[in-house]
Amino acid sequence: MAFSAVASRMRISKSVQHGTAAKLGGASLRASTRRMPASISASRRANRLMVLGSGGVTVTEEMDSNSRMHLKVTISKERAMSAYTEVMKQLSKDVRVPGFRPGAKVNPTLLAQSYGVKNVKAAVLEDLLNKTMPEAMAGVAARALDESDRIETDISTLFDVFTGPAGEPTQDIEYTIGVDVAPEIKWTGSYKDISVEIQATDNEGTIQAAADKEFTSKLKDLGTLRVVADRPVQEGDVAVIDLKACRVESDGSDGEEIPGVNNKNFRFDTSEGDGFLPGLVQGVSGISTGETKVFELNFPEDWVNESLRGQVARFSATVKETFFRDLPKVEDALAPKLVEGATTIEEVRSKLLAAAAEKAKAAQDQNLHHAITDQVADMVEVALPDSLVQEQGRQNYTVRMLELLGAGQITKDVLNTMMTEEMVGNYIDKNRADVERMVRLTLAVGDIQKRESLVVTEEALKAECANSRAEFERQGQQYDEERLVEQARELLE
């Protein structure tokens, strides 16, 4: 067995965790990164040492200031030697040694030389880690956060204790496991006394504007695209273009291509310019069919792809075809095509206005919800484990990317280029304050639920799961059913 085989198993695998849970009477080592274990409000044992031990294994627990527990595991020389004896016993059955029958008793030194002393060390070390890691984690299993455990010791140093001539251990083995645990929540005030004020946004003017925009959008859907033959592109047209872009270097030369921008036969609806990079509609306007235009645009500082924020890009657009919309005449006969059940244009506008008002009220309620949750998040003091911050940041980034995909602002190809570890990490670093606020809120809400004995009904959970499945299917995205249910419950809670 090579050293790499041992090194590749230095995380506590899910199978090991589950096996330990069964052996310990069902106390699972897996804890949700969003729904905290019951011990969340238990007293913190910051910088307190606790020594546990049995069966030749001693574990010293030490908590640091970020809800990170360090488990110093000491395996006695006797326990290590016992594992060595068992491994050598098995090797004597499996390894053929010249001059000896299979299964015959072989001198350990000769057996180790035949199998390889380094491989013997690796086999013994793997056996010891597989058995002692779950034992070490048993004391923190109920509080451990999912997938936050890591061996902090350099594994290569553990081979230094196997100094016997046949690869046997000659001293105790020590290594350290780091694991995030459920943090303590401290309230700085009473969540029952929260009072907030928000500015009203659902005024008649904004509601009417939203209804008019929706009417225009529905009318466009019923229009017919007709070829433009005698003029260049103008705002409102639909142009089929070949588009590419590159960064502009400091000396004005072309830099590297911008991933996700290059598109052939891109259907560019100039009437929906607010969904594209600012200035792109103006850049394409004025180009006649068959012509190419080169122009420069600045990516805004709030652009979704953070690596492009503030960057100057050089675009090249070639118009291949141009269409204008021939809209139908606005008359009562068109009403049922615009809104189901409507018989007149007046009724269409009335229904759209009512829908816009309802949407505005929902937005207002959402603003109220955010105002309340912001206060809740500000009322708790908690040392956040990094694993929770990383998990929340990944979820936020994924949701944001899917929103952009659903809004048509990015394509699936662009989405794939943006779902890299580096870009996710950059997002978390630059939005850490918001991500940490959401984690604090999640912990606070979980604590309130426990204090108030609140539960999510099965009907509400099923409805939220159905909505989530429909959204994934609409986006053409695959999903994990178990994780979907977990996230639906987290959202409702």
N, C-alpha and C positions, 0 to 999 in steps of 0.2 A: 504494500500500500504506500503510495507516494505521499510526501509532505503536503502537496496541494490538495489531496483528497481530504485531509484533516482541516486545512485552512478554509476550505470551501464550506465547512459545516460549523463555523464558529458562531453563527447566529443560532439562537434557540428556534428551531424550526417549528412550524405549526403542528407537525405530527408529534414532536417531542412535547409541545405544550399540551396538546390534547391528551397524550398518553399520561402525562403527569396529572392532569385534571382527573382522569379516571382513577388513578392510583390513590389520589388524595380525597376520594369521596365526592368527586364532581365539582370541586372548586376550580373553575376555569381560570387559566392564566390569561385569557383573552378578555379585555375590557374595552368597551366602545370608546372611541376617541371623542365622541360627542355626548353620549349619555354616561355620566360619571357613576362609578361604583358607590355603594351606600356609604362608604367611609369618607366621602368627600368633605364632610364637615367635622371629621374627627380631628383631634389635636395633632398639630404638626410636631414631628420629632426632629426638628431642625438641629443638625450637628450633634445629634445624640447617637451614641453607639449602643448597639444591641448585639450580643453574641449568642448565637445558636449553634448547636452541634449535636451530631449523632452519627454513628456508623463510620467513624474515621473522617468525618467532614465537619469542619467548623466554619460558620458563616458570620462575618461581622458586618452589620448594617450601619451605614452612615448616610445621613440626608444632607444635601447641600441646599442653597438658598433658592433654587429654581425647581423645586419638587422633583429633583433628580436623586435617586437613591443609588448608592454604590455598595455592592455586595462583595466583600473580600472573602474569597473562598479558599480555605486551606484544606488540602487533602493530605492526610497523614501518610508517612512513608509506608506504614503497614497496610493501609488501604490501597495505596498505589501498588505495592508488591503483590497484594492479593489479585489485583486486576492483571498484573503482569503474568502471574502463574496461570490464570485462566486463559489468557490469550496464548501463551506458549503451549498449553495443553491442547487447545484447538488447532494451533499451527502444526503440532506433531501429527495430527490426523490428516491434515490437508496438504502438507508440504512433503515432497519426496526428497529424502536425503540419501545420497549414494551410499550403498552398503547397508542400509536399514530397510526392513519391511515397513509398509504403510502402517501407521499406528503404533510402531514399536517405540519404546522409551529411548529418547535421544538426548545426549548431553546438550544443555541449553546453549552453550557457546557454539557448538557445532550447528545446532538448529538455527541460531541467529545468523551465523555466517552464511548458511545455505539460503535463508529467506532474505537476508540483508538486515544489518543491525538498524539502519535508518528506518526501514519498513516496520521492524518490530516496535520501535519507539512510537512511530505514527499510529500503529494499531492499538497500542496500549493507551496512548493519549486520547485517541478518539473514543475508546471504550469508557475511559474515566470521565471525559467531558459529557458524553451522552447520558451518563448516569448521575453525575453530580450537579450538573446545571439545573435540572428540574428540582433536585433536592434543595439547592440554594434558593431557587425562586419560590419555593412553597410558602415561605413566610410572608411574601408580599403579593401573592397571586391575586388576592381579592382587590388589591389597590393598583396593580400594574396596568399601565395603559398599553393598548394593543400595538404590537410591533415597535415598541420603543426600546427593547432590550438589545444591548450590544456588549460583546466582550471587549473590555478596554485594554486588556493586557496584550502585548505583542506576543502572538502565539509562538513565534520562533524561539523566544526565550524559555518557553516551557520545556523544550527538548534538552536544556542544559542540566536538568536534574537526572537524566537517564545516563549516568556515567559508568555503570557497571560494564564489565567486559562483554556481556551478552545483551547489553541494552537495557538492563534492569534499572529501576529508579533507586537512588541512593539517599534521597532526602525528601522532605515534604514538598508538595507542589502547591503553589499559590497563584491565583489569577483573580481578576476583578470583573464583575458584571455591572454595567450601568443600566438603570431602568427608570423611566418616568413613572411617577405614581400620582394618584388623584390628589389634587392640591386642596388645601384648606381655604374656605371662603370666609372672609371677614366683612360684615356689613357695616358701613359707616353711618347708616341711617335706616329708617323704616321704609320698606318698599310700599307699604300700605298708605303712606302719606304723600305719594308723588302727585304733583300738580304741574301741568304744562300748558303753554299757550302757543298756537301756531297761526300763521298768516293764512287767511282764506284765499284760495286760488280758483275756486269754482265760480267765477263771476260770469255774467251773461255774455260779455264780449268774447271771452276765451272759449266758452261752450259753443257759441254760434260759429266762431271761426273753425272750430274742430268739426262741427256738423257740415259746414260748407266744403271743407277739404275732403271729407268722406264722400259727399255727393259728387264732387268732381272726380274722385278716384273711381267710383262705381260707374260713372258715365264713360270714363276712359276705357274701362273694361269692356264696354259694349261697342266701342268705336272700331273702325276698320283701318288697318295700316295700309297706306298707299305710297307707292314709290315716288320719291322726289327726284326730278330729272333736271330742273333748270335753276337750282340755287344751292348754296352751301348749307351746312347744318346750322340750325338755329334752335334756340332753347324751346323745348316742347317736342322736338323730334325724337325719333328712335333711330340711332345710328348703329350699324354693324361695323366694328372697327378692330384693327390689329393694334394692340397697345403694349408697349414695353417701357421700362423705366430703369434708370441707374442712378447711383449717387453721384453728386458733383464734387470732385476733389477741390482742395484749396486753390489749386492753380487753374481751375476751370475745366479741367479735362474730365472725361468720363471715368467714373469709378466702377465698383462692382454692381452687378445687376441686383435689383431689389426683388427678393423671393416673393412669389405670389401675385406680382403685378402683371407679369407678361402673360398676355392672353391673345389668342387668335379668334377671330369671328365673335368678339365680345359684343353682346347686345346691350348697348348703352342707352338707357332711357334718360334723356336730359331733363325730363320733367320731374325726376326724382333726385335731383342734384344734391339735396340735403343729406342723402345717404352715402355720398361719395366724398373723396378728398376735396376740401374747399378749393375752388378754382379750376377743377377738372372740367366742369361743364363749359366754362368760359374758354378753356384751352381748346376744347374740341369744336366749339362753335366757330363758324366761318370756314371750315374745311369742306371742300367740294369732294364729290365721289372720285376716288382714284388718286387723291392728293394726300401728301404726308406733311405733318406739321410737328416741329420740335419746340417744346416750351418747358419752362422750369416752374416748379411749385415748391412751396415750403410745407413740410409736415408740421401740423400744430403741436404745441407742447403737451396737449392732452390726448394725442393719438394713441390708439389701442396698442400698437406695436411700439413698445418703449424704446427700442433701439433706433427707431426712425424719428423720434420726437425732435423737432427743431432742425432736422436735416433738410438740405436742399436736394431735390431730385430733378433729373432731366427726363422728360417724357417724350416719346415719339408715338404719334397717333396717325394711323392710315385709315381713312374712311373708305369702306368697300361698298356700302349701300346706305341710303338714307330714306327714312319713311316719315310721313306725317300722319297724325290721327284724324280721320274723318269721323267726327262725333255725330251721333244720331240727334235728331231734333227733339228738344225737350218738350214732351207733351204727355197727357195722361195715359195714353196707350203704352208708354214706356214704363210706367210706374211699377207693375208687377215684376219687371225684369231688374229693376233697381233694388227693390225691397220686397221680399216675399209677403204676400197678403195685402200689399198696398194697391189702391185702385186709382189714385190721383197723385200728381206731383206734389201737391200740398201735403198729402198724407205721407208721402215719402220723406219730405223735409221734416215733418213733425216727428216721425219715428226716428230719424237720424238725430234730431235735436234731443229727443228723450234718451237715446242711447249715449250721446255725448255727455249729457248731464249725469247719467248713471256712472259713466266712466270717470268723470271729474270728481264725483262723490267718492268713488273707490280710491282715487288718487289722494283725495283729501284724508280719507280714513287711513291710507297708507302713511301719509305724512305724520298723522297723529300717532300711529303705531311706532314710527321711527323716533319721534320725540320722546315717547314714553320709554322705549327700549334704550335710547341713549342715556336717559337718566338712570335707568336700572344698572347699565354697564358702569356708569360713573360712581355708583354707590357701593361697589365691591372692591376690596383689595385682595389680590390673589397673585401668588408667584406662578406664572404660566410655564408649564413644561413645553419645551421646544417642539416635541412631537405633536402636541395639539395645535400649535401655531402653524407648523408645516402642513398638517392635514387640512386645516381650515383654509389656508392660503391656496392650496391646490384646488379645493372645491370652489373657492371664489373665482379663481382663474378659469376653470373649466366652464362654470356657469356663464361668465362673461363672454367666452369664446362662442358658446352655443347661442347666446343672445345675438351676437353679431352675425352668426351664420343664419339664424332664423330671420333676421332683419334684412338679409341679402347684402350686407356690407362686406362680407368676405365669402369666399368659396370654400368648398371642402378641401381643395388642394392647399389653399392658404392656411386653413385651419390646421392641417397636418404639419405644415412648416412651423407653426407657432406653438405646437404642443411639445416643446423640447424641455429637458430638465433645466437648461440654462435660462430659458425664457420664463419658466415657472419660478425659478429661483430669483430672477431679477424682479419679477412681479411681487413676490413676497417681501423682498428686501425693501422695495420702494413703497410698498403699501402696508408695511408692518404695523403701523399704528392702527389702521382700520381693521386689519386682520386680528390683532390682539384684542381690540374692542369687541369684535364679534365673538371671540373665544370667551372673554369675560362675561358677555351677555349670555352665552350658552350655558356656562357654568352657573350663573346667577339664576337663570330660569329653571334649570334643573334643581337647584336648591329650593327655590320657591315651590316647585311642584311637590317636592318631598315634604316640605313643611306644611303645605296646604292639602296634601293627599290628593292631588289632581291626577287624573288618568285620561288617556286618549281612548275614545270609544272605538270599537271594532268597525263600526259603520264609517266613521270619519277616516280611519286608516285605509279601508278598502277604497274609498272614494279618492283619496290622495294618491294611492298607488295607481289607480286607473288613469288619473290625469297625467302622472309621470310617464306611464307606459305610452300613452297617446302622444306625448311630446317627443319622446325618444323615437317612436315610429315615424312621426311627422318629419323629424330631422334625418331619418335614415340611419340612426345611431344604434349600435349594439349596447346592451346593458346587462348587468348581473342582477338577477331577480332578488337574491338575498340582500344585496347592497341597496337595491331600489326600495325594498320594504324598510330597511333600516333608516335610509335617508328620509323617507316619507314620515316615519315616526318621529325622527329628529325635528323635521319641519313643523309638524303639528305641535310638538312639545315646546 
